[in-house]
Amino acid sequence: MRHEIWQQLRTEAKDLVSREPLLASHVYSSILNHECLGAALSFIVANKLADAVVSAFTIRELFDQAFVDCDHMLTHVAHDIKAVKDRDPAADSYLTVMLNLKGFHAIQAHRLAHCLWRQHRKELARFIQSRTSEVFGVDIHPACKVGHGIMLDHATGIVIGETAVIEDNVSILQSVTLGGTGNEQGDRHPKIRAGVLIGAGAKVLGNIEVGEGARIGAGSVVLRAVEPHTTVVGVPAKVVGRPCSPCPAKSMNQNFLDDDPENESHTSAMI
């Protein structure tokens, strides 16, 4: 899939250059001067993460080596691009995702940090985490395990802890926290299963599981496990129904009033 996305990116880039000459230099530097998706991604994100001490060239080399060392990293990148394009109505092209959306950039920076963490280069991984937090407003611990097809929508203020797990095809909106409940050690952060949608400002706290296809309403505080294919809302969060879609992360429907009424009585008994 990544090769098809790369070809589409190049087509969109050429079209943009013809329509908006003022961006021609930016588009050539970011997309058209590169031979593959990984080269373009490493150039874009490295230039955003670089500071006065660690150069973009150095960070780009780290990315390029990570693509070799970490299995499926570029495949995950392609799934992430497609996820954002498919789910975000404001993302009208792959090029928009690649050039402009900091949630996508933050996830790819985390993938680099996680690769470094697995290689026991922990201080370097923490540096990438710190720069990602400063530049994109997204703070993900390098040890956090993240699947593919992830969308961080708007992304500002997202915080994800060390022992959190995020499976495939999850959508998370701005100001979400996947955190602990105190200063406990060990496995202490949420496990987010495939297809979950987490609304803006929600806080999921503790070593709890949010089941496959579940949906968490905006502003909710989740302190207990969430069953698969249920919607929880409130402070503290309670079950209010079942999503109409089997994969809320893809449908992006955040209105729990649209839940399937046939299942509401069943799930209300689980509160």
Residue frames as qw, qx, qy, qz and C-alpha x, y, z in Angstrom:
[[0.000, 0.885, 0.466, 0.000, 0.00, 0.00, 0.00],
 [0.334, -0.742, 0.037, 0.580, 2.81, 2.44, 0.77],
 [0.367, -0.059, 0.547, 0.750, 3.98, 2.47, -2.85],
 [0.084, 0.649, 0.644, 0.396, 0.52, 3.41, -4.09],
 [0.258, -0.892, -0.282, 0.241, 0.27, 6.16, -1.48],
 [0.431, -0.481, 0.262, 0.717, 3.70, 7.46, -2.48],
 [0.269, 0.250, 0.617, 0.696, 2.68, 7.69, -6.14],
 [0.084, -0.813, -0.544, -0.190, -0.52, 9.49, -5.16],
 [0.399, -0.764, -0.094, 0.499, 1.47, 11.88, -2.98],
 [0.386, -0.206, 0.418, 0.796, 3.71, 12.77, -5.91],
 [0.119, 0.527, 0.651, 0.534, 0.71, 13.35, -8.17],
 [0.240, -0.877, -0.412, 0.056, -0.91, 15.61, -5.58],
 [0.463, -0.589, 0.084, 0.657, 2.39, 17.46, -5.05],
 [0.320, 0.083, 0.516, 0.790, 2.78, 18.20, -8.75],
 [0.042, -0.715, -0.601, -0.355, -0.80, 19.44, -8.91],
 [0.366, -0.834, -0.261, 0.320, -0.22, 21.74, -5.93],
 [0.446, -0.331, 0.258, 0.791, 2.91, 23.21, -7.49],
 [0.178, 0.347, 0.582, 0.714, 0.93, 24.10, -10.62],
 [0.219, -0.784, -0.529, -0.239, -1.87, 25.68, -8.59],
 [0.411, -0.911, -0.016, 0.037, 0.19, 27.45, -5.91],
 [0.683, 0.533, -0.260, 0.426, 3.67, 28.42, -7.15],
 [0.192, -0.781, 0.369, -0.466, 4.49, 30.10, -3.84],
 [0.794, -0.409, 0.408, -0.192, 4.65, 26.64, -2.25],
 [0.838, 0.465, -0.283, -0.022, 6.73, 25.10, -5.02],
 [0.252, 0.594, -0.674, 0.360, 10.03, 25.20, -3.10],
 [0.523, -0.316, 0.600, -0.517, 8.41, 23.71, 0.00],
 [0.919, 0.160, 0.167, -0.320, 6.72, 20.93, -1.96],
 [0.717, 0.538, -0.433, 0.094, 9.85, 20.05, -3.91],
 [0.036, 0.556, -0.704, 0.441, 11.98, 19.98, -0.76],
 [0.568, -0.206, 0.592, -0.533, 9.44, 17.89, 1.16],
 [0.833, 0.225, 0.440, -0.247, 8.10, 15.51, -1.50],
 [0.766, 0.635, -0.016, -0.095, 9.27, 15.76, -5.09],
 [0.208, 0.766, -0.602, 0.086, 13.00, 15.73, -4.38],
 [0.471, -0.359, 0.769, -0.239, 12.71, 12.34, -2.66],
 [0.331, 0.217, -0.836, -0.379, 12.60, 8.83, -4.06],
 [0.445, -0.283, -0.848, -0.053, 10.28, 7.15, -1.57],
 [0.486, -0.740, -0.319, -0.338, 7.80, 7.67, 1.26],
 [0.756, -0.489, -0.218, 0.377, 10.36, 7.04, 3.99],
 [0.504, 0.095, 0.033, 0.858, 12.81, 9.60, 2.64],
 [0.107, -0.589, -0.245, -0.763, 10.13, 12.29, 2.41],
 [0.640, -0.684, -0.322, -0.140, 8.77, 11.51, 5.89],
 [0.731, -0.330, -0.179, 0.571, 12.20, 11.58, 7.52],
 [0.309, 0.293, 0.096, 0.900, 12.96, 14.94, 5.87],
 [0.297, -0.656, -0.295, -0.628, 9.67, 16.52, 6.99],
 [0.714, -0.653, -0.248, -0.044, 9.62, 15.31, 10.60],
 [0.735, -0.143, -0.140, 0.648, 13.37, 15.69, 11.17],
 [0.221, 0.404, 0.069, 0.885, 13.24, 19.33, 10.14],
 [0.461, -0.690, -0.214, -0.515, 10.45, 19.93, 12.62],
 [0.829, -0.514, -0.190, 0.111, 12.18, 18.12, 15.51],
 [0.671, 0.247, -0.190, 0.673, 15.65, 19.56, 15.02],
 [0.320, -0.930, -0.134, 0.123, 16.98, 22.14, 17.46],
 [0.135, 0.925, -0.352, 0.045, 20.16, 24.19, 17.88],
 [0.421, -0.562, 0.712, -0.022, 22.07, 21.17, 19.20],
 [0.551, 0.071, 0.822, 0.128, 20.74, 18.13, 17.31],
 [0.171, 0.345, -0.419, -0.822, 20.52, 18.77, 13.57],
 [0.793, 0.313, 0.082, -0.517, 17.83, 17.72, 11.13],
 [0.560, 0.489, -0.657, -0.128, 20.49, 15.66, 9.34],
 [0.020, -0.266, 0.895, -0.358, 21.17, 13.64, 12.50],
 [0.572, 0.142, 0.560, -0.583, 17.47, 12.99, 13.18],
 [0.734, 0.451, -0.226, -0.454, 16.92, 12.06, 9.57],
 [0.363, 0.413, -0.835, 0.026, 19.68, 9.47, 9.81],
 [0.283, -0.072, 0.820, -0.492, 17.95, 8.02, 12.88],
 [0.713, 0.331, 0.213, -0.580, 14.69, 7.74, 10.96],
 [0.639, 0.502, -0.503, -0.294, 16.35, 6.12, 7.96],
 [0.169, 0.300, -0.917, 0.203, 18.03, 3.54, 10.19],
 [0.463, 0.058, 0.648, -0.603, 14.77, 2.92, 12.08],
 [0.748, 0.369, -0.119, -0.539, 13.04, 2.07, 8.81],
 [0.553, 0.386, -0.737, -0.037, 15.63, -0.69, 8.40],
 [0.085, 0.217, -0.857, 0.460, 15.75, -1.89, 12.01],
 [0.395, 0.151, 0.616, -0.664, 12.06, -1.79, 12.99],
 [0.140, 0.217, 0.905, 0.339, 9.87, -4.22, 11.10],
 [0.048, 0.660, 0.721, 0.205, 6.80, -2.81, 9.35],
 [0.170, -0.533, -0.244, 0.792, 7.47, 0.80, 10.41],
 [0.084, 0.184, -0.392, -0.898, 6.93, 2.19, 6.91],
 [0.230, -0.357, -0.834, -0.352, 3.87, 0.00, 6.43],
 [0.231, -0.618, -0.616, 0.432, 2.46, 1.47, 9.64],
 [0.073, -0.380, 0.064, 0.920, 3.22, 4.97, 8.32],
 [0.164, -0.089, -0.658, -0.730, 1.19, 4.25, 5.19],
 [0.286, -0.519, -0.805, -0.032, -1.74, 2.92, 7.24],
 [0.206, -0.557, -0.388, 0.705, -1.62, 6.07, 9.39],
 [0.035, 0.194, -0.310, -0.930, -1.74, 8.36, 6.35],
 [0.269, -0.263, -0.766, -0.521, -4.70, 6.47, 4.93],
 [0.279, -0.528, -0.742, 0.305, -6.48, 6.47, 8.29],
 [0.077, -0.486, -0.195, 0.848, -6.31, 10.25, 8.58],
 [0.145, 0.093, -0.511, -0.842, -7.33, 10.79, 4.96],
 [0.299, -0.323, -0.844, -0.307, -10.30, 8.44, 5.33],
 [0.346, -0.564, -0.692, 0.288, -11.53, 9.68, 8.71],
 [0.177, -0.538, -0.184, 0.803, -10.86, 13.42, 8.76],
 [0.432, 0.759, 0.478, 0.097, -13.17, 15.42, 6.46],
 [0.018, -0.956, 0.139, 0.259, -10.70, 18.32, 6.62],
 [0.395, -0.451, 0.685, 0.413, -7.92, 16.16, 5.13],
 [0.706, 0.578, 0.103, -0.395, -8.78, 16.34, 1.44],
 [0.714, 0.575, -0.399, 0.026, -5.56, 14.70, 0.22],
 [0.899, -0.200, -0.166, 0.352, -2.67, 12.52, 1.31],
 [0.466, 0.447, -0.129, 0.753, -0.45, 15.54, 0.73],
 [0.345, -0.724, 0.035, -0.597, -2.30, 17.57, 3.37],
 [0.885, -0.461, -0.055, -0.013, -1.74, 14.79, 5.89],
 [0.846, 0.086, -0.083, 0.519, 1.94, 14.44, 5.03],
 [0.353, 0.485, -0.071, 0.797, 2.81, 18.13, 5.03],
 [0.175, -0.529, 0.043, -0.829, 0.54, 19.74, 7.58],
 [0.738, -0.507, -0.226, -0.384, -1.09, 17.52, 10.20],
 [0.017, -0.626, 0.658, -0.418, 0.85, 17.46, 13.45],
 [0.823, -0.225, 0.382, -0.354, -1.05, 14.50, 14.86],
 [0.934, 0.346, -0.066, 0.054, 0.33, 12.38, 12.04],
 [0.391, 0.689, -0.468, 0.391, 3.81, 13.85, 12.52],
 [0.425, -0.578, 0.526, -0.456, 3.68, 13.18, 16.27],
 [0.956, -0.054, 0.228, -0.176, 2.81, 9.51, 15.77],
 [0.824, 0.476, -0.200, 0.231, 5.72, 9.05, 13.37],
 [0.070, 0.708, -0.518, 0.475, 8.09, 10.78, 15.80],
 [0.712, -0.400, 0.444, -0.368, 6.85, 8.37, 18.46],
 [0.980, 0.200, -0.006, -0.012, 7.53, 5.42, 16.19],
 [0.516, 0.619, -0.430, 0.407, 11.15, 6.58, 15.98],
 [0.284, -0.604, 0.522, -0.531, 11.38, 7.04, 19.75],
 [0.901, -0.180, 0.260, -0.298, 9.87, 3.59, 20.35],
 [0.881, 0.386, -0.221, 0.159, 12.36, 1.98, 17.97],
 [0.247, 0.636, -0.516, 0.518, 15.22, 3.65, 19.85],
 [0.595, -0.473, 0.408, -0.505, 13.71, 2.56, 23.20],
 [0.990, 0.024, 0.062, -0.124, 13.61, -1.07, 22.06],
 [0.744, 0.466, -0.300, 0.373, 17.29, -0.76, 21.12],
 [0.671, -0.548, -0.276, 0.416, 18.05, 0.42, 24.70],
 [0.337, 0.249, 0.034, 0.907, 18.98, 3.91, 23.48],
 [0.207, -0.706, -0.663, 0.140, 16.67, 5.30, 26.11],
 [0.205, -0.607, -0.117, 0.759, 18.13, 8.77, 26.57],
 [0.031, -0.090, 0.536, 0.839, 17.98, 9.39, 22.84],
 [0.149, -0.488, -0.811, -0.287, 14.40, 8.12, 22.81],
 [0.225, -0.719, -0.491, 0.438, 13.53, 10.51, 25.63],
 [0.147, -0.372, 0.193, 0.896, 15.07, 13.36, 23.66],
 [0.089, -0.199, -0.702, -0.678, 12.79, 12.58, 20.71],
 [0.241, -0.631, -0.735, 0.064, 9.84, 12.39, 23.12],
 [0.237, -0.611, -0.251, 0.713, 10.72, 15.76, 24.60],
 [0.038, -0.208, 0.392, 0.895, 11.09, 17.45, 21.21],
 [0.138, -0.382, -0.809, -0.426, 7.81, 15.87, 20.04],
 [0.238, -0.692, -0.605, 0.315, 6.06, 17.32, 23.09],
 [0.185, -0.533, -0.006, 0.826, 7.59, 20.76, 22.53],
 [0.004, 0.143, -0.547, -0.824, 6.95, 20.92, 18.79],
 [0.308, -0.247, -0.748, -0.534, 3.63, 19.10, 18.37],
 [0.465, -0.304, 0.284, -0.781, 2.05, 19.39, 21.83],
 [0.925, -0.076, -0.254, -0.271, 1.79, 15.58, 22.08],
 [0.168, -0.613, 0.723, -0.273, 3.55, 13.70, 24.88],
 [0.962, 0.008, -0.173, -0.210, 3.84, 9.93, 24.31],
 [0.557, -0.611, 0.560, 0.055, 6.26, 7.89, 26.39],
 [0.331, 0.540, -0.697, -0.335, 8.73, 6.05, 24.11],
 [0.155, -0.115, 0.974, -0.116, 7.87, 2.68, 25.67],
 [0.608, 0.333, 0.379, -0.613, 4.19, 2.95, 24.71],
 [0.322, 0.038, 0.864, 0.386, 3.19, 0.32, 22.12],
 [0.431, 0.524, 0.085, -0.729, 1.19, 1.70, 19.18],
 [0.646, 0.280, 0.691, 0.163, -0.39, -0.22, 16.31],
 [0.189, 0.016, 0.486, 0.853, -1.17, 1.04, 12.82],
 [0.120, -0.579, -0.617, -0.519, -4.01, 3.07, 11.36],
 [0.339, -0.554, -0.491, 0.581, -3.81, 5.57, 14.23],
 [0.132, 0.680, 0.241, 0.680, -5.32, 9.03, 13.99],
 [0.311, -0.459, -0.424, 0.716, -4.59, 11.77, 16.52],
 [0.162, 0.739, 0.475, 0.450, -7.16, 14.35, 15.46],
 [0.095, -0.939, 0.024, -0.331, -6.00, 17.94, 16.18],
 [0.795, 0.123, -0.436, 0.403, -3.66, 16.25, 18.67],
 [0.057, 0.594, -0.357, 0.719, -2.86, 19.19, 20.98],
 [0.473, -0.473, 0.421, -0.612, -2.64, 18.15, 24.61],
 [0.942, -0.036, -0.285, -0.170, -2.60, 14.37, 24.15],
 [0.173, -0.625, 0.711, -0.272, -0.65, 12.57, 26.90],
 [0.940, 0.022, -0.282, -0.193, 0.01, 8.80, 26.82],
 [0.526, -0.698, 0.468, -0.134, 1.87, 6.94, 29.54],
 [0.047, -0.566, 0.813, 0.128, 4.69, 4.44, 29.55],
 [0.255, -0.021, 0.966, -0.026, 2.79, 1.14, 29.80],
 [0.603, 0.461, 0.209, -0.617, -0.16, 2.13, 27.61],
 [0.344, 0.025, 0.836, 0.427, -1.00, -0.02, 24.61],
 [0.495, 0.522, 0.063, -0.692, -2.91, 1.25, 21.57],
 [0.608, 0.128, 0.753, 0.215, -3.95, -1.38, 19.07],
 [0.233, 0.125, 0.594, 0.760, -4.75, -0.94, 15.38],
 [0.104, -0.501, -0.564, -0.648, -7.27, 1.50, 13.91],
 [0.319, -0.641, -0.532, 0.451, -7.80, 3.76, 16.93],
 [0.156, 0.671, 0.173, 0.704, -8.85, 7.42, 16.76],
 [0.460, -0.527, -0.432, 0.569, -7.97, 9.81, 19.59],
 [0.136, 0.869, 0.229, 0.418, -8.99, 13.47, 19.71],
 [0.238, 0.594, -0.327, 0.696, -7.29, 16.44, 21.34],
 [0.300, -0.537, 0.423, -0.666, -6.58, 16.74, 25.08],
 [0.927, -0.194, -0.255, -0.194, -6.96, 13.03, 25.77],
 [0.153, -0.634, 0.711, -0.264, -4.95, 11.46, 28.60],
 [0.917, -0.060, -0.389, -0.067, -4.12, 7.76, 28.85],
 [0.048, 0.664, -0.534, 0.521, -2.59, 7.94, 32.30],
 [0.432, -0.086, -0.831, 0.338, -2.07, 6.34, 35.68],
 [0.455, -0.743, -0.406, -0.276, -3.98, 6.92, 38.89],
 [0.534, -0.836, 0.115, 0.052, -1.06, 7.84, 41.12],
 [0.090, 0.788, -0.608, -0.037, 2.65, 7.20, 41.62],
 [0.902, -0.120, 0.409, -0.077, 2.37, 3.43, 41.41],
 [0.060, -0.547, 0.733, 0.399, 5.04, 1.47, 39.54],
 [0.391, 0.068, 0.910, 0.121, 4.74, -1.29, 36.96],
 [0.033, 0.332, 0.737, 0.587, 1.94, -1.83, 34.47],
 [0.042, -0.479, -0.532, 0.696, -0.29, 1.13, 35.24],
 [0.216, 0.353, -0.195, -0.889, -1.73, 2.57, 32.02],
 [0.738, 0.334, 0.306, -0.500, -4.74, 1.77, 29.80],
 [0.328, -0.056, 0.845, 0.418, -4.92, -0.85, 27.06],
 [0.490, 0.499, 0.053, -0.713, -6.89, 0.49, 24.11],
 [0.589, 0.106, 0.781, 0.179, -8.11, -2.27, 21.81],
 [0.211, 0.089, 0.613, 0.756, -8.71, -2.08, 18.07],
 [0.048, -0.545, -0.650, -0.527, -11.34, 0.24, 16.62],
 [0.295, -0.659, -0.519, 0.458, -11.81, 2.43, 19.70],
 [0.151, 0.684, 0.166, 0.694, -12.80, 6.10, 19.43],
 [0.442, -0.480, -0.452, 0.608, -11.80, 8.41, 22.31],
 [0.107, 0.884, 0.347, 0.296, -13.51, 11.81, 22.31],
 [0.273, 0.631, -0.211, 0.695, -11.89, 15.17, 23.00],
 [0.246, -0.601, 0.373, -0.663, -10.76, 15.78, 26.56],
 [0.914, -0.286, -0.202, -0.205, -11.43, 12.25, 27.81],
 [0.098, -0.637, 0.712, -0.279, -9.23, 10.85, 30.59],
 [0.938, -0.057, -0.313, -0.134, -8.67, 7.09, 30.77],
 [0.124, -0.719, 0.571, -0.376, -6.79, 6.28, 33.96],
 [0.664, -0.359, 0.616, -0.226, -5.21, 3.14, 35.34],
 [0.019, -0.251, 0.923, 0.291, -4.33, -0.31, 34.06],
 [0.594, 0.357, 0.557, -0.458, -7.75, -0.91, 32.54],
 [0.295, 0.080, 0.783, 0.542, -8.89, -2.28, 29.20],
 [0.465, 0.472, 0.075, -0.745, -11.07, -0.41, 26.73],
 [0.659, 0.126, 0.739, 0.066, -12.55, -3.19, 24.64],
 [0.267, 0.058, 0.659, 0.700, -12.57, -3.50, 20.88],
 [0.039, -0.491, -0.614, -0.617, -14.92, -1.14, 19.07],
 [0.275, -0.686, -0.546, 0.395, -15.79, 0.84, 22.20],
 [0.186, 0.663, 0.163, 0.707, -16.44, 4.58, 22.25],
 [0.404, -0.460, -0.452, 0.649, -15.59, 7.09, 24.98],
 [0.106, 0.895, 0.383, 0.201, -17.51, 10.35, 24.99],
 [0.320, 0.593, -0.160, 0.722, -15.84, 13.76, 25.05],
 [0.225, -0.614, 0.314, -0.688, -14.84, 14.96, 28.51],
 [0.894, -0.334, -0.217, -0.206, -15.40, 11.59, 30.17],
 [0.133, -0.627, 0.721, -0.265, -13.27, 10.20, 33.01],
 [0.900, 0.032, -0.378, -0.214, -12.88, 6.44, 32.66],
 [0.270, -0.612, 0.661, -0.340, -11.73, 4.58, 35.77],
 [0.712, -0.058, 0.676, -0.179, -13.04, 1.06, 35.07],
 [0.276, -0.059, 0.825, 0.490, -12.75, -1.35, 32.17],
 [0.532, 0.400, -0.022, -0.746, -15.00, -0.75, 29.18],
 [0.713, 0.163, 0.682, -0.008, -16.67, -3.71, 27.50],
 [0.245, -0.016, 0.648, 0.721, -16.22, -4.15, 23.73],
 [0.066, -0.393, -0.634, -0.663, -18.69, -2.31, 21.48],
 [0.262, -0.760, -0.559, 0.205, -20.13, -0.11, 24.20],
 [0.166, 0.674, 0.010, 0.719, -20.33, 3.66, 24.62],
 [0.507, -0.539, -0.479, 0.473, -19.35, 5.24, 27.93],
 [0.100, 0.675, 0.104, 0.723, -19.95, 8.86, 28.85],
 [0.486, -0.812, -0.158, -0.282, -19.63, 11.04, 31.95],
 [0.227, 0.496, -0.604, 0.581, -17.64, 11.65, 35.13],
 [0.329, -0.353, 0.826, 0.291, -17.12, 8.93, 36.13],
 [0.400, 0.213, -0.604, -0.655, -17.95, 7.28, 32.81],
 [0.577, 0.108, 0.721, -0.368, -20.98, 5.00, 32.60],
 [0.208, 0.139, 0.849, 0.465, -22.37, 2.83, 29.83],
 [0.371, 0.414, 0.199, -0.807, -25.06, 4.60, 27.82],
 [0.792, 0.477, 0.084, -0.371, -25.47, 2.37, 24.76],
 [0.736, -0.064, 0.547, 0.392, -23.77, 0.60, 21.89],
 [0.051, 0.517, -0.375, -0.768, -22.23, 2.31, 18.87],
 [0.780, 0.482, 0.154, -0.367, -24.09, 1.78, 15.60],
 [0.586, 0.653, -0.478, -0.033, -20.76, 1.15, 13.88],
 [0.956, -0.213, -0.117, 0.165, -18.62, -1.92, 14.73],
 [0.668, -0.001, -0.058, 0.742, -15.55, 0.34, 14.40],
 [0.081, -0.939, -0.283, 0.176, -16.26, 3.79, 15.87],
 [0.430, -0.546, 0.288, 0.659, -12.68, 4.88, 15.15],
 [0.297, 0.123, 0.648, 0.691, -13.46, 4.73, 11.43],
 [0.014, 0.735, 0.624, 0.263, -16.99, 6.16, 11.50],
 [0.256, 0.110, -0.217, 0.935, -15.88, 9.02, 13.83],
 [0.390, -0.624, -0.406, -0.542, -19.47, 9.44, 15.04],
 [0.246, 0.131, -0.624, 0.730, -19.11, 11.06, 18.47],
 [0.483, -0.249, 0.049, -0.838, -22.80, 11.63, 19.18],
 [0.045, -0.021, 0.969, -0.240, -23.87, 8.95, 21.66],
 [0.538, 0.310, 0.356, -0.699, -27.51, 9.91, 21.01],
 [0.625, 0.416, -0.461, -0.473, -27.08, 8.01, 17.73],
 [0.160, -0.267, 0.942, -0.128, -26.43, 4.75, 19.58],
 [0.393, -0.139, -0.820, -0.392, -28.45, 1.70, 18.65],
 [0.511, -0.339, 0.243, -0.752, -31.65, 1.97, 20.74],
 [0.892, -0.082, -0.367, -0.253, -32.25, -1.77, 20.54],
 [0.737, 0.067, -0.529, 0.416, -29.14, -2.38, 22.63],
 [0.045, -0.604, 0.285, -0.743, -29.48, 0.46, 25.07],
 [0.760, -0.489, 0.059, -0.425, -31.47, -1.49, 27.65],
 [0.952, -0.011, -0.224, 0.207, -28.95, -4.31, 27.55],
 [0.549, 0.354, -0.315, 0.689, -25.94, -2.10, 28.10],
 [0.281, -0.661, 0.147, -0.680, -27.58, 0.06, 30.75],
 [0.892, -0.419, -0.096, -0.142, -27.74, -3.03, 32.94],
 [0.828, 0.129, -0.239, 0.491, -23.94, -3.11, 32.87],
 [0.027, 0.782, -0.182, 0.596, -23.53, 0.27, 34.58]]
